[in-house]
Amino acid sequence: MSAPATLPTEAPPPERCELAVVGGGIVGLAAARELAARHPARSLCVLERESALGVHQTGHNSGVIHAGVYYVPGSLKAELCVRGARELYGYCERAGIPVERCGKLIVATEPGELARLHELERRGRANGVPGLARVDAAGIEELEPHARGIAALHSPATGIVDFGAVARSYARDVLESGAAISTACGVESIAVVRGGLRLTHARGVTEARNALLCAGAWSDRLAVAAGAEPDPRIVPFRGAYLRLVPGRRELVRSLIYPVPDPALPFLGVHLTRRIDGEVLIGPTAMLAGARDAYSLARLRALDLRETLAWPGTWRLLARMWRAGLTEIHHALSRAALVRAAARFVPDLRPSDVEPAFAGLRAQALARDGTLVDDFVFSRSERALHVRNAPSPGATSALAIARHVADEAERTFALG
Ligand SMILES: Cc1cc2nc3c(=O)[nH]c(=O)nc-3n(C[C@H](O)[C@H](O)[C@H](O)COP(=O)(O)OP(=O)(O)OC[C@H]3O[C@@H](n4cnc5c(N)ncnc54)[C@H](O)[C@@H]3O)c2cc1C
């Protein structure tokens, strides 16, 4: 988890600007950076609700630069993750942000998983992921001496970074381009007015000719406020992590992942070395009682009401109650979470871990109960919305930024 930003981001929000970007997470900041670089003569501001940047998903994740193995060929995730990872490595090297191509193993422990591993390899190759290789049991041990499995897919292009640091660097670029960033500026309502949008926020009103809304776990709420469809709704999935105690970090050299369940958009409990040397185990995936339920006990009546009133929630629970029970077990029992990880690293013991932190996934859920897998972008009058940017959204942010900037140029006639 990264430290809060110490950038000059408390500028008073402008009364008028040409383009307002709402949301100071990695996606909003990358998009603001791209648009400010392409259109230096246009006035641009970023409005962020919290008093610091990147404190939600951007600051609470696994820190993995995904190479693009998992995603359906031809999907936005496949295209934007592969491109985004390549651009991110280049950006970090230029900006002096620590980054490491440590590689990752996706490990099958049972014959029943081999067909799915094969499918992942097919997808990865179709997506143009560099360097993918199949390894056998001996190959697994060579790369990860404490890991066990019957076969694995090795992705040497997968890496690690602190996405909070990356987001702060994007914010620095935005500020250097002359645009303003205003924190503590949560947008409460959006009205279409003559010639633009009136954004009423915690620090007054900003009238913008156009807006780009990148509000993560609150993106559906802002989209509805701007006149867009309520479908899909965001349901928050809490992902808690454990960390290895310092004396046991040698159990994991890089990144060890399971073969994911194709019915779920989450990648399963993994072991992740971080750029600061810590090793995480997790995350869990449990429906949460608030969009910022960093503690298990936090409930917010509005969030809960919106989740429970959404027909998709009940359709999802009816279909996936068994997976839901396993996740609740992982979330409530440290020993169960350790057991899930010990499938790949048998030497792992409950005494090797301590609690770390939790993140909240902003996951779009369709009315029919489908967990929306791909990135989703949509439009309303004078606004563009990033409606679903879960993992690998942080990896993909520079490519998402280009995608939405192209769309903004077409829709807002910025070009
Ligand atoms: C547990 C977990 C593990 C993950 N692991 C990885 C990983 O290893 N690799 C990877 O690539 N991705 C990972 N992800 C996904 C990644 O973190 C997200 O895709 C990415 O951070 C999304 O960025 P964002 O800017 O859309 O959202 P956020 O970072 O959540 O930012 C949204 C911002 O909008 C602001 N906002 C909301 N409402 C308003 C409002 N009304 N007015 C003004 N501002 C508002 C919020 O305060 C917030 O700052 C993970 C996510 C989680 C939760």
The ligand as an ORCA input file, in Angstrom:
! r2SCAN-3c Opt
* xyz 0 1
  C      -7.469     -6.019     -4.424
  C      -7.106     -5.477     -5.768
  C      -6.002     -5.994     -6.463
  C      -5.680     -5.491     -7.714
  N      -4.511     -5.904     -8.330
  C      -4.147     -5.330     -9.497
  C      -2.892     -5.635    -10.089
  O      -2.082     -6.357     -9.528
  N      -2.608     -5.096    -11.302
  C      -3.463     -4.252    -11.956
  O      -3.162     -3.806    -13.060
  N      -4.636     -3.914    -11.396
  C      -4.980     -4.409    -10.183
  N      -6.148     -4.050     -9.586
  C      -7.036     -3.123    -10.297
  C      -6.549     -1.696    -10.241
  O      -6.210     -1.322     -8.917
  C      -7.665     -0.809    -10.803
  O      -7.984     -1.281    -12.096
  C      -7.241      0.648    -10.942
  O      -6.647      1.128     -9.767
  C      -8.463      1.469    -11.293
  O      -8.111      2.828    -11.217
  P      -9.228      3.924    -11.163
  O      -8.555      5.219    -11.282
  O     -10.304      3.574    -12.147
  O      -9.941      3.714     -9.739
  P      -9.551      4.265     -8.288
  O      -8.117      4.117     -8.012
  O     -10.500      3.609     -7.351
  O      -9.860      5.808     -8.393
  C     -11.152      6.345     -8.520
  C     -11.095      7.733     -7.901
  O     -12.322      8.412     -8.122
  C     -12.570      9.191     -6.955
  N     -13.988      9.542     -6.902
  C     -15.027      8.699     -6.698
  N     -16.187      9.374     -6.687
  C     -15.872     10.676     -6.891
  C     -16.650     11.866     -6.957
  N     -17.965     11.832     -6.838
  N     -16.003     13.047     -7.163
  C     -14.646     13.095     -7.296
  N     -13.866     11.986     -7.219
  C     -14.472     10.794     -7.033
  C     -12.141      8.277     -5.830
  O     -11.959      8.972     -4.615
  C     -10.880      7.682     -6.397
  O      -9.727      8.433     -6.056
  C      -6.485     -4.500     -8.319
  C      -7.574     -3.972     -7.622
  C      -7.859     -4.425     -6.348
  C      -8.967     -3.777     -5.591
*
